Structures are given as structure tokens and as C-alpha cells.
Amino acid sequence: MAAIGWEWIAGFFEGEGHIYWQWGKKGTKQGTCGRLIIGQVDKRPLEAIHQFFLVHSIRSSRLYLRPSRDPSKWKDCWISEVARRDDVILVLSQMLPYLFQKAEKAKLVIKRLQHLQQERDDVLHQAMELKRSGRTWREVGRELKV
């Protein structure tokens, strides 16, 4: 297979990919995430994408086979998935200039994930300050409600 780039991946993603957003448990942020998923019967393009992601330090890139629930109707499907916040932001940001149909959702998910990262960083900073002031981790957790 010829060398691929972000433009090619974005085009493939436009046709075969999905930007998945999941809200966390009610009243919490636990479980809130974004994922990028591409499903394909032919493994070869997904292998190329997976290798490209690994070369570009997308550490959460996974490639796996999802067996068909009903082999009489559907074939097994290969899935390429990116799930870590940092990785999803990076991949969407790199593809964004080349996306059309999925551009608005990509912008929305990037914005939401960046906001969640900032909130996490703020809580971590507060926790470290409280810990340095002599509090136990239990006290820190209770005060910050984490």
C-alpha cells in the first residue's frame, strides 16, 4: 500500500468513520469520553491507519476484529479505534482541515475534550497544593469531591 497521510485518513474517515461522544454518569464526569471508530471488512486499510497512528505517537490506537452477531447476514468487521483524550484531540485536529461532513462534530468534540482536560488539570493542581499543605490524600479527595 502506498504511503498515507492525514488527508487520506480524513477522506477515509469521512466515508467509514464515526466520532463517538459519550456523556458520563448522571451528575458526574466519570465516563465522559470521545472516541474515533472506523469499521471495515477489509483489514488492510485499517492496518495502514493503525501503523500511521503508531508512528505519530497515537498510543491508544487499537485494531481488533469484531465478530458478526449473525454470520448469515453480516461479515466480521475490523475496527480501528482511538480512545484517549489526548489522542482523540490530536487525530481530530490533524484531520479537521480535510473534513467536510464531520467537521462540525469534530470541532465540538475537540472543544469538549479540551475543556475536560483543563478541568482535570485544575483539580490536579489544587490537589497537589492541598497535599503540599500537609493534608492526607483522603482529606484532599473529600475537599475536592473527587
C-alpha positions, 0 to 999 in steps of 0.5 A: 500500500502506498504511503498515507497521510492525514488527508487520506485518513480524513477522506477515509474517515469521512466515508467509514468513520464515526466520532463517538461522544459519550456523556458520563454518569448522571451528575458526574464526569466519570465516563465522559469520553470521545472516541474515533471508530472506523469499521471495515471488512477489509483489514488492510486499510485499517492496518495502514491507519493503525501503523500511521497512528503508531508512528505519530505517537497515537498510543491508544490506537487499537485494531481488533476484529469484531465478530458478526452477531449473525454470520448469515447476514453480516461479515466480521468487521475490523475496527480501528479505534482511538480512545484517549483524550489526548489522542482523540484531540490530536487525530481530530485536529490533524484531520479537521482541515480535510473534513467536510461532513464531520467537521462540525462534530469534530470541532465540538468534540475537540472543544469538549475534550479540551475543556475536560482536560483543563478541568482535570488539570485544575483539580490536579493542581489544587490537589497537589497544593492541598497535599503540599499543605500537609493534608492526607490524600483522603482529606484532599479527595473529600475537599475536592469531591473527587 
